[in-house]
Amino acid sequence: MKAFACGDVVPGCDSRWVCSTEDEILVEVSRHAASSHGLTELTPDLASAVRGSIVAV
C-alpha cells in the first residue's frame, strides 16, 4: 500500500489517500487538485513532487 498527504506538497491541505499503487494515488490527486485547488492539470513538476512524497504503508 502507498499513502500520500496533500499537505506535504500544498501546505494547509488536510487531504490524504491510501491506495494500492502510486498511479492510483496520482489519479485521486489529479481529481482533488482540480476540485479543491483549481488546477486543470497535474504538471510534470507537481507529479514529481507528489511521487516524492508518497510513502509505503
N, C-alpha and C positions, 0 to 999 in steps of 0.2 A: 504494500500500500504506500501511497505517496500523499503528502499533505502540503498545503500552501496557505499562507495567511496574507491577504492583500495588503495589510498594514506594513508588511516587510518591504513593500515597493511603494505604496501610497500611504504615507503617514496619516494616521487618524481613521483609517478604514478598518472595521472590525470583521469583515467577511473572511470566512475560512472554508476550505474544501479538503476532503479526504477522498481520493479516487484510487482506482487500481493502477493507472498509468499517468505519466506526465502529460501525454497527449490528451487524456480525458480532462485533466486539470486545465490545460490550455483552452479547451472548448468552453468549459464553465467560466473561466476567467474572461474570455472574449465576450461572452454574454453579459457578465457582470460589468465589464468595462464600458460596454455600450449603454446598459440600462442605468448604472449608478454613477458613472464618471463621464458620460457623454462622448466616449471615444468610439469612432466609427471603424477603426481597425486596430489590430494588435501589431504594432510595428516590430520589425526585427529586434530593435534595441529593447523594447518592452518585453517581448517574448524571451529574450536572453536574460533579462533581469528576473522575470518570473521563474524560468528554468533554474536559475542560480539560487533561488530562494526555496525551491521545493526540497522537502526533506522526506526521508524514508520513515515510516511509522510501523 
